[in-house]
């Protein structure tokens, strides 16, 4: 697993395991050019992003924005090329191309998408990712650990999930960030 049709979860978080800090901020997690290029290389094959509402609201910047750097412009193109499925009970509509809105997370439907997909899928947003982990749908975990302790916030990985993992890759970046890639052992 971890290839075509795989469901991949990627998180950029603090060394103590948080996606954002207690006030909801994540400016400390902004990747530099080297890390951003690595993220882009990992994201390039993604065919469909499954997103929770808050993650979608954060990421939809890339629909019209392109950032200032080559890595950011590259990511904007990657985002625009992928399909997106947003899970929300509160959004009335989505405002980005290639995007559908789903009210409820249906593990069976995601399983079918994985089976039928000719490209990997990505799950984003802590609550949605937790549902995918709990349903046993996640095939690969990619952790970018930033050398900072934030002491609280939204946890990178869900409570109540036990899984055995096999290390696929480890990579250290100049800024001290570390990438750990694992596949789920079934």
C-alpha positions as CSV (number, residue, x, y, z in Angstrom):
1,X,0.0,0.0,0.0
2,X,1.0,3.6,0.0
3,X,0.8,3.9,-3.7
4,X,-2.1,4.1,-6.2
5,X,-5.4,4.1,-4.5
6,X,-3.8,4.6,-1.1
7,X,-5.2,7.1,1.5
8,X,-2.4,9.3,2.8
9,X,-2.4,11.5,5.8
10,X,0.2,14.3,6.0
11,X,0.7,16.6,8.9
12,X,3.1,19.4,9.6
13,X,3.3,19.7,13.4
14,X,5.3,20.5,16.5
15,X,7.7,18.0,18.0
16,X,5.2,17.6,20.9
17,X,2.6,16.4,18.4
18,X,0.3,19.4,17.6
19,X,-1.0,20.7,14.3
20,X,-1.7,24.1,15.8
21,X,-1.1,25.7,19.2
22,X,-3.6,26.3,22.0
23,X,-4.7,29.6,20.4
24,X,-5.2,27.9,17.0
25,X,-2.0,29.4,15.5
26,X,0.3,27.5,13.2
27,X,2.6,30.2,11.8
28,X,5.5,28.3,13.5
29,X,4.8,25.4,11.0
30,X,5.2,27.4,7.8
31,X,7.7,25.4,5.7
32,X,10.8,27.0,4.3
33,X,11.6,26.5,0.6
34,X,13.4,23.2,1.2
35,X,10.6,21.7,3.2
36,X,7.9,23.1,0.9
37,X,9.6,21.5,-2.1
38,X,9.6,18.2,-0.3
39,X,5.9,18.6,0.5
40,X,5.2,19.4,-3.1
41,X,7.0,16.3,-4.4
42,X,5.0,14.1,-2.0
43,X,1.7,15.9,-2.9
44,X,2.2,16.0,-6.7
45,X,0.7,12.5,-7.3
46,X,-2.5,13.1,-5.2
47,X,-5.6,12.8,-7.3
48,X,-8.2,13.7,-4.6
49,X,-8.0,15.7,-1.4
50,X,-10.6,14.7,1.3
51,X,-10.9,17.8,3.6
52,X,-12.7,18.8,6.7
53,X,-14.3,22.3,6.6
54,X,-11.6,24.1,8.5
55,X,-8.8,22.6,6.5
56,X,-10.7,23.4,3.3
57,X,-11.2,27.0,4.4
58,X,-7.4,27.3,5.1
59,X,-6.4,25.6,1.8
60,X,-8.8,27.3,-0.6
61,X,-6.3,30.2,-0.7
62,X,-4.4,28.1,-3.3
63,X,-7.3,28.2,-5.7
64,X,-6.5,31.8,-6.7
65,X,-3.4,32.6,-4.6
66,X,0.0,31.5,-5.7
67,X,2.3,32.8,-3.0
68,X,5.6,34.5,-3.5
69,X,8.1,31.6,-4.0
70,X,8.6,29.0,-6.7
71,X,7.6,26.3,-4.2
72,X,4.4,28.1,-3.4
73,X,3.5,28.6,-7.0
74,X,4.2,25.0,-7.6
75,X,1.9,24.0,-4.7
76,X,-0.9,26.2,-6.1
77,X,-0.7,24.3,-9.4
78,X,-0.8,21.0,-7.5
79,X,-3.8,22.1,-5.5
80,X,-5.7,23.3,-8.6
81,X,-5.0,20.0,-10.5
82,X,-6.5,17.8,-7.8
83,X,-10.2,16.9,-7.1
84,X,-11.4,17.9,-3.7
85,X,-14.2,16.5,-1.5
86,X,-15.2,18.7,1.5
87,X,-17.0,17.2,4.4
88,X,-19.1,19.8,6.2
89,X,-22.6,20.1,7.8
90,X,-22.3,23.9,8.0
91,X,-21.1,25.0,4.5
92,X,-23.8,25.9,2.1
93,X,-21.5,25.6,-0.9
94,X,-17.9,25.3,-2.0
95,X,-16.1,28.0,-3.9
96,X,-13.3,26.1,-5.6
97,X,-13.1,24.2,-8.9
98,X,-13.1,20.4,-9.0
99,X,-14.7,20.4,-5.5
100,X,-17.8,18.5,-4.2
101,X,-19.5,18.9,-0.8
102,X,-20.4,15.9,1.3
103,X,-22.5,16.2,4.5
104,X,-21.3,13.0,6.2
105,X,-18.1,11.0,6.2
106,X,-19.0,7.6,4.6
107,X,-16.2,5.1,5.2
108,X,-17.6,2.7,2.6
109,X,-17.7,5.4,0.0
110,X,-14.0,6.3,0.7
111,X,-13.1,2.6,0.5
112,X,-14.8,2.5,-3.0
113,X,-12.9,5.6,-4.1
114,X,-9.6,4.0,-3.0
115,X,-10.5,0.8,-4.9
116,X,-11.4,2.7,-8.0
117,X,-8.7,5.4,-8.0
118,X,-5.7,5.5,-10.3
119,X,-4.0,8.0,-8.0
120,X,-3.5,8.3,-4.2
121,X,-6.0,10.2,-2.1
122,X,-5.1,12.5,0.8
123,X,-7.1,13.2,3.9
124,X,-6.7,16.6,5.7
125,X,-8.1,18.1,8.8
126,X,-7.7,16.6,12.3
127,X,-11.3,15.5,12.8
128,X,-11.7,14.0,9.3
129,X,-8.3,12.3,9.6
130,X,-9.3,10.9,13.0
131,X,-12.5,9.4,11.4
132,X,-10.4,7.9,8.6
133,X,-7.9,6.4,11.0
134,X,-10.6,5.0,13.2
135,X,-12.3,3.4,10.1
136,X,-8.9,1.8,9.2
137,X,-8.7,3.7,5.9
138,X,-5.4,5.4,6.2
139,X,-2.6,3.6,4.4
140,X,0.3,6.0,4.8
141,X,1.3,8.5,7.4
142,X,3.6,11.4,6.6
143,X,4.8,13.5,9.6
144,X,6.8,16.7,9.1
145,X,8.0,17.5,12.7
146,X,9.0,21.1,13.2
147,X,11.6,21.7,16.0
148,X,9.2,23.6,18.3
149,X,7.2,22.7,21.4
150,X,3.8,24.4,21.6
151,X,2.5,22.8,24.7
152,X,-1.1,22.2,23.5
153,X,-3.5,22.6,20.6
154,X,-5.0,20.2,18.1
155,X,-3.3,16.8,18.3
156,X,-1.6,15.5,15.1
157,X,-2.8,11.9,15.6
158,X,-6.1,10.8,17.1
159,X,-6.6,9.3,20.5
160,X,-8.0,5.9,20.7
161,X,-6.3,4.5,17.6
162,X,-3.8,1.7,17.7
163,X,-1.8,0.8,14.6
164,X,1.5,-0.8,13.8
165,X,3.6,1.1,11.3
166,X,6.5,0.3,9.0
167,X,9.1,3.1,8.4
168,X,9.3,4.0,4.7
169,X,11.5,7.1,4.9
170,X,13.2,9.5,7.2
171,X,14.7,12.8,6.1
172,X,16.2,15.7,7.9
173,X,16.0,19.3,6.6
174,X,18.5,22.1,7.1
175,X,16.0,24.0,9.3
176,X,15.7,21.1,11.7
177,X,12.4,19.8,10.4
178,X,12.2,16.0,10.1
179,X,10.0,14.0,7.7
180,X,8.9,10.5,8.9
181,X,6.9,8.4,6.4
182,X,5.2,5.2,7.5
183,X,2.9,2.7,5.9
184,X,0.2,1.0,8.0
185,X,0.8,-2.6,8.7
186,X,-2.3,-4.6,8.2
